[in-house]
Amino acid sequence: MMRQPPITLVLPFYNEESFLGKTLDSLRAQSHQDFVIHLVDNASTDGGGEIAEHFAASMPSGRVVLFREYRPGKIHALSRGIVAAKSEYVATLDADTVYPADYIARTLEIFGRGTDVAAVVAIGLPSPKKAERALAKARLKQSLFPGKCQSGGFGQAFRRSDLEAVGGFDAAIWPFVLEDHEIMARIGTRGRIILGWDHVCYPSDRRGLHPSAGWSLAERLLYQFMPVRALPWYFHSYLAARFRRRRLDNLQLRDQPWQSASQTP
């Protein structure tokens, strides 16, 4: 049997031609190279698929596996890449995020702190120049609201056995936006979630252009102050009903308002 690398990086993408190359370059530059990458093309119609193919061809054989998931929705793309993973750990990445050279090494080091570590979360910073203030804010929020997800799917990693035990990313369990927060409510029942104080990555600033994919201020505040033990009720009874009425299903993430914004003179 072939030896499996300790971690699989799952990177779904849909029409990410403008961002994907830079993200993949940051993975190529990782100091720890013992990983496999699952690139999942979620039916892109731009040149992102070709960028992924060229990257896969440039890497050592077997290091990159390219999947095509034709069911629209990030939740399906995540599931496709994770189900095929055989490594002990699985990290979810976003196609518009730059990962510092020690990202994978730091992820594995934090998992090594105990077999009860179910997930490791990195802090997303706007840019290295603005890092200090954003880092302080993230640390404060984590101190005030322990057990809550203060980061996104761009910086999450899981012990694969724990992720499988809670059902993974599955539209039958959670078909809405904020799948990265909902999964943390489930994974937290399996063990510790560690937010690395100095474990960071750099997602693009385009996320502020996507108001339709978010929750209201009241919903966000309730989440922060909700007891951790009540999070399953919060997501699956309270928030699911509200998201269903507002039609905030996972397909909302396919809208890309930054594309039209970038074309505005």
PyMOL commands that set and color helices and strands:
alter all, ss='L'
color gray80, all
select helices_A, chain A and resi 20-28+48-58+74-83+103-111+128-144+153-155+160-165+179-187+205-209+211-213+217-225+228-246+250-254+257-262
alter helices_A, ss='H'
color red, helices_A
select strands_A, chain A and resi 7-13+35-41+64-68+89-92+97-98+117-124+156-159+192-203
alter strands_A, ss='S'
color yellow, strands_A
deselect
rebuild
show_as cartoon
